[in-house]
Amino acid sequence: MKKKVVTFGEIMLRLSTPGFTRFVQSQNLDVTYGGGEANVAVALSNYGFDSYYVTKLPKHEIGQSTVNHLRRFGVKDDYIVRGGDRVGIYFLETGASQRASKVIYDRANSSVSQMKKEEVDWDKVFEGADWFHWTGITPALGKSAQEALTLACETAKRKNVTISCDLNFRAKMWTEAEAQSVMKPLMKYVDVCIANEEDSEKSLGLKAEKTNIEAGELNQEGYFAVAKKLKDTFGFKTVAITLRESYSASKNGWSALLLDEKDCVTPYRSKKYDIEIVDRVGGGDSFASGLIYGLITKENTKDALEFAVAASCLKHSIPGDFNLVSIDEVEKLVKSGGSGRVER
């Protein structure tokens, strides 16, 4: 029987400038869809799971186009609530070299931000479910989303569903103080905590020492210490932290560490990839989905981490939010390191 995984959050209309053009010079915008938990749902569907996505979308044509886009990749829409007035939008200008990428949000009053907790039958959603994933973006949407997420977590925990959270702090959505006041109480439901190199500080108040993110300087021991603090403070079964070394907008070092109760009782750092970036949006979500896949299917959690890092490495080469790679492609990269040679 296929594993059933559930994610809950906001999917948005993505409008991006073609290539590396700037907002002020582009005459056209490329259209696609994406959002943290939706990106995870697509990847897990691609990996062969029964992947269910929970959100709220308008009944009009743009809302339906969003649902249709998810269906293209096998995501199940059984629990998507229909109503409200708008799909959230984000505009993306892709950076290059020393010019950073820019995101502008237009998501106020989106349908999912107005969703009431009673609009979803969470008992039905989690019937037979193996895993529930959410990100820190969802509670940042406002009070209604926070209440719905809390009920979802309570229900999933009662039904013994494994819960993962990618902290995903967004400074354009709320302050550090606001995030911590909401996120810290939600951590009691979380089994697997996923963070990037700064999320633990912004969302939960735990900072890695001797690290300069802007300069691309990461202190491994500092993040090992943060992982231990996260596990001890909140009682997580597993902590994973992605480590991005930003040499420029075009070139990054990419690796991650894992601490758990099985094979990584002391922190373990993965293989590191030096990547040339095509599109970094969704990179963290591709790591999360790869980790979920690995933790469910692999006997050794170190192997799960290596799968996740390789999967997210490949995502950086794909335009759009979704990670459209196969299990075989990921496994091949894990084994070979990836030469990029043409396959004939």
LUMZA-578736 format. One record per residue (C-alpha): residue number from 1; y negated, x, z; residue in one letter. Coordinates in Angstrom, 3 decimals. Each point is the difference from the previous one (the first is absolute). Example, Ala and Ser with C-alpha at 12.3 -4.5 7.8 and 13.67 -1.06 7.14 Angstrom:
2
+-----+----------+----------+----------+---------+
| num |        v |        u |        w | residuo |
+-----+----------+----------+----------+---------+
|   1 |    4.500 |   12.300 |    7.800 |       a |
|   2 |   -3.440 |    1.370 |   -0.660 |       s |
+-----+----------+----------+----------+---------+
END
This chain:
344
+-----+----------+----------+----------+---------+
| num |        v |        u |        w | residuo |
+-----+----------+----------+----------+---------+
|   1 |    0.000 |    0.000 |    0.000 |       m |
|   2 |   -3.472 |    1.262 |   -0.890 |       k |
|   3 |   -2.324 |    0.950 |    2.814 |       k |
|   4 |   -2.861 |   -2.445 |    0.522 |       k |
|   5 |   -3.426 |    1.565 |    0.565 |       v |
|   6 |   -3.238 |   -1.866 |    0.681 |       v |
|   7 |   -3.608 |    1.188 |   -0.303 |       t |
|   8 |   -3.218 |   -1.864 |    0.864 |       f |
|   9 |   -3.530 |    0.761 |   -1.143 |       g |
|  10 |   -2.627 |   -0.330 |   -2.700 |       e |
|  11 |    0.453 |    0.687 |   -3.691 |       i |
|  12 |   -3.210 |    0.495 |   -1.944 |       m |
|  13 |   -1.235 |    0.041 |   -3.546 |       l |
|  14 |   -0.623 |    3.659 |   -0.875 |       r |
|  15 |   -2.766 |    0.762 |   -2.470 |       l |
|  16 |   -0.152 |    3.702 |   -0.857 |       s |
|  17 |   -2.042 |    2.076 |   -2.376 |       t |
|  18 |    2.059 |    1.398 |   -2.901 |       p |
|  19 |    1.064 |    3.609 |    0.357 |       g |
|  20 |   -2.444 |    1.918 |    2.132 |       f |
|  21 |   -3.165 |   -1.842 |   -1.042 |       t |
|  22 |   -2.584 |   -0.988 |    2.579 |       r |
|  23 |   -1.045 |   -3.544 |    0.921 |       f |
|  24 |   -3.438 |    0.541 |   -1.514 |       v |
|  25 |    1.334 |    1.136 |   -3.374 |       q |
|  26 |    3.060 |   -2.142 |   -0.596 |       s |
|  27 |   -0.234 |   -2.951 |   -2.414 |       q |
|  28 |    3.419 |   -1.387 |    0.957 |       n |
|  29 |    2.220 |   -0.319 |    3.066 |       l |
|  30 |    3.788 |    0.193 |    0.074 |       d |
|  31 |    1.693 |   -2.903 |    1.781 |       v |
|  32 |    3.021 |    0.113 |    2.256 |       t |
|  33 |    0.949 |   -1.098 |    3.526 |       y |
|  34 |    0.858 |    1.803 |    3.192 |       g |
|  35 |   -0.167 |    0.149 |    3.770 |       g |
|  36 |    1.801 |    1.862 |    2.779 |       g |
|  37 |    2.851 |   -2.343 |    0.847 |       e |
|  38 |    0.325 |   -1.288 |   -3.566 |       a |
|  39 |    0.431 |    3.590 |   -1.186 |       n |
|  40 |    2.808 |    0.468 |    2.521 |       v |
|  41 |    1.635 |   -3.280 |   -1.039 |       a |
|  42 |    0.044 |    1.027 |   -3.668 |       v |
|  43 |    1.522 |    3.409 |    0.717 |       a |
|  44 |    2.701 |   -1.441 |    2.263 |       l |
|  45 |    0.867 |   -2.588 |   -2.633 |       s |
|  46 |    0.254 |    2.840 |   -2.495 |       n |
|  47 |    2.397 |    1.772 |    2.375 |       y |
|  48 |    2.314 |   -3.020 |   -0.058 |       g |
|  49 |   -0.938 |   -1.920 |    3.152 |       f |
|  50 |   -0.770 |   -3.714 |    0.288 |       d |
|  51 |   -3.723 |    0.498 |    0.445 |       s |
|  52 |   -2.096 |   -2.913 |    1.287 |       y |
|  53 |   -3.789 |    0.088 |    0.096 |       y |
|  54 |   -2.072 |   -2.282 |    2.233 |       v |
|  55 |   -3.660 |   -0.676 |   -0.765 |       t |
|  56 |   -2.368 |   -2.814 |   -0.944 |       k |
|  57 |   -1.427 |   -0.376 |   -3.495 |       l |
|  58 |   -2.134 |   -2.651 |   -1.747 |       p |
|  59 |    1.597 |   -2.611 |   -2.227 |       k |
|  60 |   -2.246 |    0.897 |   -2.933 |       h |
|  61 |    0.903 |    2.212 |   -2.964 |       e |
|  62 |   -0.928 |    3.321 |    1.604 |       i |
|  63 |    2.138 |   -0.837 |    3.005 |       g |
|  64 |    2.883 |   -0.888 |   -2.298 |       q |
|  65 |   -0.477 |    3.181 |   -2.016 |       s |
|  66 |    0.336 |    1.943 |    3.245 |       t |
|  67 |    3.280 |   -1.758 |    0.823 |       v |
|  68 |    1.245 |    0.581 |   -3.542 |       n |
|  69 |   -0.749 |    3.717 |    0.326 |       h |
|  70 |    2.170 |    0.235 |    3.113 |       l |
|  71 |    2.785 |   -1.926 |   -1.733 |       r |
|  72 |    0.021 |    2.543 |   -2.834 |       r |
|  73 |    1.379 |    2.543 |    2.446 |       f |
|  74 |    2.528 |   -2.251 |    1.708 |       g |
|  75 |   -1.985 |   -0.775 |    3.154 |       v |
|  76 |    0.948 |   -3.388 |    1.444 |       k |
|  77 |   -2.885 |   -2.416 |    0.513 |       d |
|  78 |    1.808 |   -2.674 |    2.047 |       d |
|  79 |   -2.378 |    0.374 |    2.958 |       y |
|  80 |   -3.315 |    0.420 |   -1.808 |       i |
|  81 |   -2.425 |   -2.690 |    1.194 |       v |
|  82 |   -2.262 |   -1.532 |   -2.649 |       r |
|  83 |   -3.571 |   -0.994 |    0.815 |       g |
|  84 |   -3.455 |    1.328 |    0.674 |       g |
|  85 |   -2.621 |    0.962 |   -2.546 |       d |
|  86 |    0.328 |    3.624 |   -1.012 |       r |
|  87 |    2.068 |    3.088 |   -0.585 |       v |
|  88 |   -1.519 |    3.115 |    1.555 |       g |
|  89 |   -1.233 |    2.665 |   -2.431 |       i |
|  90 |   -0.350 |    3.736 |    0.216 |       y |
|  91 |   -1.740 |    2.246 |   -2.485 |       f |
|  92 |    1.310 |    3.530 |   -0.517 |       l |
|  93 |   -1.692 |    3.030 |   -1.521 |       e |
|  94 |    2.559 |    2.804 |   -0.323 |       t |
|  95 |   -1.341 |    3.395 |    0.973 |       g |
|  96 |    0.856 |    3.418 |   -1.395 |       a |
|  97 |   -0.344 |    3.580 |    1.171 |       s |
|  98 |   -2.621 |    0.045 |    2.775 |       q |
|  99 |   -1.206 |   -3.561 |   -0.710 |       r |
| 100 |    1.762 |   -2.421 |    2.327 |       a |
| 101 |    1.393 |   -3.376 |   -1.012 |       s |
| 102 |   -2.019 |   -3.021 |    1.159 |       k |
| 103 |    1.090 |   -3.494 |    1.036 |       v |
| 104 |   -2.321 |   -3.004 |    0.308 |       i |
| 105 |    1.389 |   -3.136 |    1.654 |       y |
| 106 |   -0.841 |   -3.586 |   -0.882 |       d |
| 107 |    2.503 |   -1.762 |    2.228 |       r |
| 108 |   -2.025 |   -2.068 |    2.474 |       a |
| 109 |    1.390 |   -3.515 |    0.530 |       n |
| 110 |    3.108 |    0.638 |   -2.076 |       s |
| 111 |    2.746 |   -2.572 |    0.386 |       s |
| 112 |    2.237 |    2.124 |    2.207 |       v |
| 113 |   -2.854 |    0.825 |    2.371 |       s |
| 114 |   -0.298 |   -3.727 |    0.668 |       q |
| 115 |    3.726 |   -0.644 |    0.391 |       m |
| 116 |    1.004 |   -1.838 |    3.181 |       k |
| 117 |    3.067 |    1.204 |    1.878 |       k |
| 118 |    1.613 |   -3.458 |   -0.184 |       e |
| 119 |   -0.095 |    0.041 |   -3.809 |       e |
| 120 |    3.081 |    2.245 |   -0.062 |       v |
| 121 |    3.403 |   -0.912 |    1.428 |       d |
| 122 |    0.671 |    3.458 |    1.420 |       w |
| 123 |    3.425 |   -0.991 |    1.329 |       d |
| 124 |    1.029 |   -0.820 |   -3.543 |       k |
| 125 |   -1.638 |    3.137 |   -1.382 |       v |
| 126 |    2.012 |    2.266 |    2.312 |       f |
| 127 |    3.301 |   -1.849 |   -0.289 |       e |
| 128 |    2.527 |    2.689 |   -0.958 |       g |
| 129 |   -2.735 |    2.644 |   -0.311 |       a |
| 130 |    0.698 |    3.665 |    0.700 |       d |
| 131 |   -3.519 |    1.445 |   -0.082 |       w |
| 132 |   -3.649 |   -1.068 |    0.346 |       f |
| 133 |   -2.877 |    2.211 |   -1.160 |       h |
| 134 |   -3.733 |   -0.396 |    0.478 |       w |
| 135 |   -3.054 |    2.266 |   -0.070 |       t |
| 136 |   -3.220 |    0.363 |    1.956 |       g |
| 137 |   -1.848 |   -1.537 |   -2.938 |       i |
| 138 |    1.311 |   -3.489 |    0.808 |       t |
| 139 |   -1.477 |   -0.381 |    3.518 |       p |
| 140 |   -3.248 |    1.511 |   -1.323 |       a |
| 141 |   -0.406 |   -3.153 |   -2.110 |       l |
| 142 |   -1.130 |   -1.993 |    3.048 |       g |
| 143 |    1.043 |   -2.268 |    2.840 |       k |
| 144 |    2.154 |   -2.403 |   -2.038 |       s |
| 145 |    1.993 |    2.844 |   -1.539 |       a |
| 146 |    0.419 |    1.596 |    3.433 |       q |
| 147 |    1.410 |   -3.210 |    1.454 |       e |
| 148 |    2.394 |   -0.468 |   -2.913 |       a |
| 149 |    1.153 |    3.616 |    0.246 |       l |
| 150 |    0.563 |   -0.246 |    3.758 |       t |
| 151 |    2.174 |   -3.084 |   -0.444 |       l |
| 152 |    1.902 |    1.740 |   -2.792 |       a |
| 153 |    0.671 |    3.023 |    2.230 |       c |
| 154 |    1.059 |   -2.178 |    2.932 |       e |
| 155 |    2.434 |   -1.901 |   -2.201 |       t |
| 156 |    1.417 |    3.113 |   -1.657 |       a |
| 157 |    0.502 |    1.691 |    3.366 |       k |
| 158 |    1.750 |   -3.090 |    1.392 |       r |
| 159 |    2.359 |    0.059 |   -2.972 |       k |
| 160 |    0.730 |    3.739 |    0.436 |       n |
| 161 |   -1.622 |    0.936 |   -3.308 |       v |
| 162 |   -1.097 |    3.643 |   -0.256 |       t |
| 163 |   -3.804 |    0.164 |   -0.228 |       i |
| 164 |   -1.975 |    2.780 |   -1.671 |       s |
| 165 |   -3.759 |    0.436 |   -0.058 |       c |
| 166 |   -2.079 |    2.307 |   -2.166 |       d |
| 167 |   -3.193 |    0.445 |    2.040 |       l |
| 168 |   -2.187 |    0.188 |   -3.143 |       n |
| 169 |   -3.484 |    0.159 |    1.557 |       f |
| 170 |   -2.775 |   -1.200 |   -2.348 |       r |
| 171 |   -3.499 |    0.989 |    1.102 |       a |
| 172 |   -1.566 |   -2.484 |   -2.433 |       k |
| 173 |    1.778 |   -2.877 |    1.759 |       m |
| 174 |   -0.512 |    0.705 |    3.706 |       w |
| 175 |   -1.081 |    2.629 |    2.511 |       t |
| 176 |    2.323 |    2.286 |    1.933 |       e |
| 177 |   -0.725 |   -1.934 |    3.194 |       a |
| 178 |    0.804 |   -3.326 |   -1.674 |       e |
| 179 |    3.174 |    1.397 |   -1.496 |       a |
| 180 |    1.268 |    1.429 |    3.271 |       q |
| 181 |   -0.699 |   -3.203 |    1.934 |       s |
| 182 |    2.231 |   -1.923 |   -2.411 |       v |
| 183 |    2.570 |    2.593 |   -1.038 |       m |
| 184 |    0.999 |    1.350 |    3.405 |       k |
| 185 |    1.321 |   -3.379 |    1.299 |       p |
| 186 |    1.956 |   -0.514 |   -3.243 |       l |
| 187 |    1.864 |    3.295 |    0.435 |       m |
| 188 |    2.372 |   -1.554 |    2.553 |       k |
| 189 |    1.754 |   -1.741 |   -2.891 |       y |
| 190 |    0.337 |    3.098 |   -2.207 |       v |
| 191 |    3.205 |    2.038 |   -0.372 |       d |
| 192 |   -1.109 |    2.328 |   -2.815 |       v |
| 193 |   -3.591 |    1.280 |   -0.011 |       c |
| 194 |   -1.346 |    1.531 |   -3.219 |       i |
| 195 |   -3.328 |    1.807 |   -0.157 |       a |
| 196 |   -1.943 |    2.439 |   -2.104 |       n |
| 197 |   -1.760 |    3.106 |    1.252 |       e |
| 198 |   -2.906 |   -1.960 |    1.558 |       e |
| 199 |    1.314 |   -3.531 |    0.686 |       d |
| 200 |    1.342 |    0.809 |    3.457 |       s |
| 201 |   -3.496 |    1.026 |    1.104 |       e |
| 202 |   -1.886 |   -2.885 |   -1.618 |       k |
| 203 |    2.444 |   -2.802 |    0.842 |       s |
| 204 |    1.553 |    1.151 |    3.273 |       l |
| 205 |   -2.277 |    2.730 |    1.360 |       g |
| 206 |    2.399 |    2.949 |   -0.261 |       l |
| 207 |   -1.394 |    3.040 |   -1.825 |       k |
| 208 |    1.774 |    3.084 |   -1.355 |       a |
| 209 |   -1.505 |    3.240 |    1.295 |       e |
| 210 |   -1.267 |    2.910 |   -2.141 |       k |
| 211 |   -0.067 |   -2.021 |   -3.216 |       t |
| 212 |   -2.746 |   -0.310 |   -2.608 |       n |
| 213 |    0.964 |   -2.766 |   -2.402 |       i |
| 214 |   -3.040 |    0.427 |   -2.240 |       e |
| 215 |    0.812 |    3.691 |   -0.472 |       a |
| 216 |    3.659 |   -0.749 |   -0.666 |       g |
| 217 |    1.074 |    1.838 |    3.151 |       e |
| 218 |    2.890 |   -1.602 |    1.865 |       l |
| 219 |    1.401 |    1.381 |    3.221 |       n |
| 220 |    3.707 |   -0.829 |   -0.007 |       q |
| 221 |    0.392 |    0.420 |    3.744 |       e |
| 222 |   -2.952 |   -2.313 |    0.588 |       g |
| 223 |    1.701 |   -2.788 |   -1.927 |       y |
| 224 |    3.329 |    0.677 |    1.689 |       f |
| 225 |   -1.822 |   -0.541 |    3.297 |       a |
| 226 |   -1.599 |   -3.233 |   -1.294 |       v |
| 227 |    3.389 |   -1.329 |   -1.099 |       a |
| 228 |    1.390 |    0.649 |    3.482 |       k |
| 229 |   -3.007 |   -1.678 |    1.626 |       k |
| 230 |    0.360 |   -3.039 |   -2.245 |       l |
| 231 |    3.684 |   -0.325 |    0.821 |       k |
| 232 |   -0.495 |    0.485 |    3.733 |       d |
| 233 |   -3.078 |   -2.219 |    0.275 |       t |
| 234 |    1.185 |   -2.979 |   -2.017 |       f |
| 235 |    3.782 |    0.306 |    0.159 |       g |
| 236 |    0.565 |    0.239 |   -3.747 |       f |
| 237 |    3.543 |    0.753 |   -1.140 |       k |
| 238 |   -1.328 |    1.922 |   -3.006 |       t |
| 239 |   -3.332 |    1.636 |   -0.840 |       v |
| 240 |   -0.838 |    1.252 |   -3.500 |       a |
| 241 |   -3.268 |    1.689 |   -0.952 |       i |
| 242 |   -0.962 |    0.889 |   -3.574 |       t |
| 243 |   -1.885 |    3.275 |   -0.367 |       l |
| 244 |   -2.417 |    0.152 |   -2.912 |       r |
| 245 |   -1.737 |    3.326 |   -0.640 |       e |
| 246 |   -2.952 |   -0.927 |   -2.202 |       s |
| 247 |   -0.874 |    3.056 |   -2.042 |       y |
| 248 |   -1.959 |   -2.302 |   -2.335 |       s |
| 249 |    0.157 |   -3.539 |   -1.379 |       a |
| 250 |    2.416 |    1.301 |   -2.634 |       s |
| 251 |    2.249 |    2.298 |    2.031 |       k |
| 252 |    1.626 |   -0.735 |    3.342 |       n |
| 253 |    2.725 |    1.439 |    2.151 |       g |
| 254 |    2.387 |   -2.762 |    1.062 |       w |
| 255 |    2.600 |   -0.023 |    2.772 |       s |
| 256 |    0.867 |   -1.962 |    3.140 |       a |
| 257 |    1.572 |    0.313 |    3.414 |       l |
| 258 |    2.470 |   -2.171 |    1.869 |       l |
| 259 |    0.883 |   -0.476 |    3.650 |       l |
| 260 |    2.754 |   -2.410 |    1.004 |       d |
| 261 |    2.877 |   -0.643 |    2.386 |       e |
| 262 |    2.750 |    1.088 |   -2.384 |       k |
| 263 |   -0.244 |    3.135 |   -2.181 |       d |
| 264 |   -3.606 |    0.995 |    0.719 |       c |
| 265 |   -0.197 |    0.059 |    3.777 |       v |
| 266 |   -2.358 |    2.923 |   -0.540 |       t |
| 267 |   -2.583 |   -0.454 |   -2.794 |       p |
| 268 |    1.259 |    0.834 |   -3.486 |       y |
| 269 |   -2.293 |    0.813 |   -2.929 |       r |
| 270 |    1.065 |   -0.761 |   -3.544 |       s |
| 271 |   -0.155 |    2.059 |   -3.140 |       k |
| 272 |   -3.575 |    0.371 |   -1.264 |       k |
| 273 |   -1.102 |   -0.922 |   -3.530 |       y |
| 274 |   -3.150 |    1.221 |   -1.738 |       d |
| 275 |   -0.966 |   -2.946 |   -2.159 |       i |
| 276 |   -2.362 |   -0.607 |   -2.927 |       e |
| 277 |   -1.366 |   -3.486 |    0.597 |       i |
| 278 |   -0.127 |   -2.748 |   -2.612 |       v |
| 279 |   -0.560 |   -2.838 |    2.512 |       d |
| 280 |    0.221 |    0.471 |    3.758 |       r |
| 281 |   -0.500 |   -3.683 |    0.906 |       v |
| 282 |    3.248 |   -1.290 |    1.476 |       g |
| 283 |    1.226 |    3.478 |    0.895 |       g |
| 284 |    0.425 |   -0.897 |    3.666 |       g |
| 285 |    1.669 |   -3.302 |   -0.849 |       d |
| 286 |    2.485 |    1.799 |   -2.243 |       s |
| 287 |    0.803 |    2.278 |    2.934 |       f |
| 288 |    0.490 |   -2.996 |    2.307 |       a |
| 289 |    2.307 |   -1.784 |   -2.439 |       s |
| 290 |    1.960 |    3.198 |   -0.605 |       g |
| 291 |    0.388 |    0.517 |    3.740 |       l |
| 292 |    1.161 |   -3.578 |    0.538 |       i |
| 293 |    2.535 |    0.389 |   -2.800 |       y |
| 294 |    1.187 |    3.305 |    1.439 |       g |
| 295 |    0.273 |   -1.195 |    3.592 |       l |
| 296 |    2.048 |   -3.009 |   -1.104 |       i |
| 297 |    2.333 |    1.758 |   -2.428 |       t |
| 298 |    0.334 |    3.645 |    1.002 |       k |
| 299 |    2.124 |    1.368 |    2.834 |       e |
| 300 |   -2.387 |    2.833 |    0.852 |       n |
| 301 |   -3.656 |   -0.763 |    0.741 |       t |
| 302 |   -1.080 |    3.389 |   -1.334 |       k |
| 303 |    1.378 |   -1.133 |   -3.365 |       d |
| 304 |   -1.987 |   -3.215 |    0.387 |       a |
| 305 |   -3.195 |    2.001 |    0.478 |       l |
| 306 |    0.676 |    2.233 |   -3.007 |       e |
| 307 |    0.608 |   -3.086 |   -2.150 |       f |
| 308 |   -3.275 |   -1.539 |    1.173 |       a |
| 309 |   -2.060 |    3.121 |   -0.702 |       v |
| 310 |    1.538 |    0.454 |   -3.447 |       a |
| 311 |   -0.516 |   -3.672 |   -0.868 |       a |
| 312 |   -3.662 |    0.152 |    0.984 |       s |
| 313 |   -0.446 |    3.301 |   -1.837 |       c |
| 314 |    1.150 |   -1.718 |   -3.201 |       l |
| 315 |   -2.292 |   -2.977 |    0.622 |       k |
| 316 |   -3.040 |    2.265 |   -0.296 |       h |
| 317 |    0.906 |    0.416 |   -3.691 |       s |
| 318 |   -0.035 |   -3.752 |   -0.743 |       i |
| 319 |   -3.147 |   -2.068 |   -0.723 |       p |
| 320 |   -0.349 |   -3.155 |    2.078 |       g |
| 321 |    0.910 |   -0.900 |    3.568 |       d |
| 322 |    3.756 |   -0.414 |   -0.449 |       f |
| 323 |    2.625 |    2.736 |    0.159 |       n |
| 324 |    2.165 |   -0.672 |   -3.053 |       l |
| 325 |    2.642 |    2.691 |    0.410 |       v |
| 326 |    3.758 |   -0.275 |    0.263 |       s |
| 327 |    2.220 |    1.196 |    2.817 |       i |
| 328 |    1.579 |    2.498 |   -2.391 |       d |
| 329 |   -3.391 |    1.487 |   -0.902 |       e |
| 330 |   -0.857 |    0.453 |    3.664 |       v |
| 331 |    3.373 |    1.537 |    0.858 |       e |
| 332 |   -0.324 |    2.381 |   -2.933 |       k |
| 333 |   -3.369 |    1.202 |    1.269 |       l |
| 334 |    1.389 |    0.488 |    3.505 |       v |
| 335 |    2.745 |    2.231 |   -1.382 |       k |
| 336 |   -1.921 |    1.884 |   -2.700 |       s |
| 337 |   -3.579 |    0.208 |    1.181 |       g |
| 338 |   -1.177 |   -1.341 |   -3.364 |       g |
| 339 |   -0.887 |    2.135 |   -2.992 |       s |
| 340 |   -1.521 |   -2.801 |   -2.064 |       g |
| 341 |    1.991 |    1.019 |   -3.068 |       r |
| 342 |    0.527 |   -2.578 |   -2.734 |       v |
| 343 |    3.320 |   -1.833 |    0.359 |       e |
| 344 |    1.699 |   -0.315 |   -3.406 |       r |
+-----+----------+----------+----------+---------+
END
